[in-house]
Amino acid sequence: MTRAILTPKSTRRQFIKQTSSLAAGASVLSGVLPHVHAADDNTIRLALIGCGGRGSGAVGDAFGVEDYGPVKLYAMADLDEARLSKAYDALKKKHDDKIDVADDRKFLGFDAYKKAIDILRPGDIAMCTTRAYIRPVHVEYAVKKGINVFMEKPFAPDPMGLKRLLRAGEEAEKKGVKIAAGFQCRHSPARQALIQQIRDGVLGEIPLIRANRLGGASWLSNQGEKSNSFLEQMQFGRIHLYWLGSGHMVDYLIHQIDECCWIKDAWPVSAVGMAGRVPNSTDHGQNLDNYSIEYTFADGTKAFCGFYRINKARSDFATYIHGTKCAAQFSGNVHAATVHRFKDQHINNDNIAWSPEADVHKPWQYEWNDFITSIRNDRPHNECKRACYSDLTTQMGRAACHMGREVTWDEMMKSEFQFCENLDALNENSPPPVKADENGQFPVPIQGQWKEV
């Protein structure tokens, strides 16, 4: 007998229509779905590890999965008590009945992640949303304990971190532990519809993709005495220090680069690029202001990816496809599902040949709908490998720009480069992996001198 299953690609109305009656639909929701816990408690419990804005936002998306069974926040962990308390208060105010975090389940310190994960049960979720430098350690521990994982991007700041994460993903595959990665646009039905047309040859061959994240941003000011404190760097350095969070280009453009790889259904074999700072920069961080990356795939086709943070300049936040038959737009501003196929190579609203049915939800909600559905129905769900490969692709582009030469996929896979070593032994007294000079300036990549592969 075929059983209808509620999925995030169908509306509730469509799901009920699949069943023979409304009662049958209700039975699937309440009784047929396999319980992830004991019969008297079907709640999926969340442990939020890293209580910043992205983690708190992901908790809200998890709570939005209303038709898939109860979900509650059960534990929180962070290095900073003020940040944890602020996140707790905001979540409690907005989602009161779904916040079940007693004071003795609020953990602080470098081992807080272990305490939060240890009180979870199989079927629960460890939300690994800290700075990227420590993500592999946290995911590895959760997998070891048999706990499902949601992990935010970026996933690690360097090749060695990604390799460690890949091993954790392989272990999760063996144990049936589910891993969701923060590439929410992969779960957009509108984008999936265009992907299907690409696979069916509707656009012809795809020799060129253009993906941009062009906008403005602020620089890092002189941090004074805080510059060379390990704990203080964690507060101010998320996008400004490479060891901590990969730098702003990787942090932001990684989504568009992941889309390029999804569109091609392949990983590029090499990258070249250019990057630099704008005139009269007073940025004390490590970032360069603009990046232009040319990726080459095994078939010789290209993806051109651009990034800058320059105020009062043109903005563009989108991915464009140029097939041999026609062009298409794959995404739009702030990850909107702006998806169109055009009549020819001209990309404008007067030239649209086809658009998919509009997404009902934002991509973050679809992402969590898919993840919770997989847990409830015990379906395979492991996004770790492709997430790491997309991150490695982005790092390959960063390295090509920073070092001023071609960098290959084989180099990245063989690389043992790591910005911060001894991740498992870090504590509040650890020396910072990078230091500012007497003027508060952190080291900036100089082509021909810099190394990160």
Helices and strands as residue ranges (DSSP letters): H 12-18, H 22-27, I 28-32, E 44-49, H 53-63, G 66-68, E 71-78, H 81-94, G 96-98, G 103-105, E 106-108, H 112-118, E 125-128, G 132-134, H 135-144, E 148-151, H 159-175, E 179-181, G 184-187, H 189-199, E 208-215, G 224-228, H 230-236, H 242-245, H 248-264, E 270-276, E 290-296, E 302-309, E 316-322, E 327-331, G 333-335, E 340-342, G 349-351, E 352-354, H 363-376, H 384-403, E 407-408, H 409-414, G 423-425
